[in-house]
Amino acid sequence: MKLSGAGRNSSPPVFALDCTRCPRLAAHLAEVRLEHPDYHARPVPPFGDSRPGLLIVGLAPGMHGANRTGRPFTGDHAGILLYDTLHRYGFGSQPIAVAPDDGLVLQGCRITNAVKCLPPQNKPSPAEIRVCNAYLRAELRALAPPAVLALGTVAHHAVLRACDERIADFPFAHGARHRLGGGMRLFDSYHCSRYNTQTRRLTPGMFRQVFADIRSYLDRQTDIG
């Protein structure tokens, strides 16, 4: 199902900036706002095209990245590789993302997180992931993107849960592709975190190959349509 009347790079009505459904996360964000009054330090809304061919699902906002700037993967190490790669494959207007007013526009792509709030130690609890899954479920139903990219196992499981798929039927693996109900295709990648890139678990070449596969898939869908 596509959204109607929504403009590019605006958020569909499935996000709640004032959400406090997870007490631990709400309390943590309140502490962060006291320590860093200039930080966003609230649930981070999705960012990108309102009619995306590709929805990217990350884990959760980073302390000094999305939690600071209020935009996914903006201003932290994980965003360096992500936004450069998006630009290379025609999804982003520029290769860097430093602040919400930097002029970046995503084209045919949207970014969200499995958990919209900064978790302590970057580790949301299973209960928090389940609670926030309602937002991801609503996003997927509203956007119906032909392709979804899960960055890491938590995001992979969150997408499957939001689509009412059995997790055991779709094992996570870097570079894997899964055909889900409704014609949606799920692509997997290791998360582009500082740890994964610095340890070379994920190299730029590995990440770009995933996006090359996604771009090829979306181009084929356009040709068929």
RASUL-V897562 format. One record per helix or strand. SS is the DSSP state (~ for helix, > for strand). FROM is the first residue (numbers start at 1). TO is the last residue. If there is no record, write none. Layout:
ss: (SS	SS)
from: (FROM	FROM)
to: (TO	TO)
This chain:
ss: (~	>	>	~	~	>	>	>	~	~	>	~	~	>	~	>	~	~)
from: (23	47	54	66	77	92	106	109	120	126	147	153	167	177	181	185	194	204)
to: (35	48	58	69	88	92	106	113	122	143	151	162	169	179	183	189	198	224)
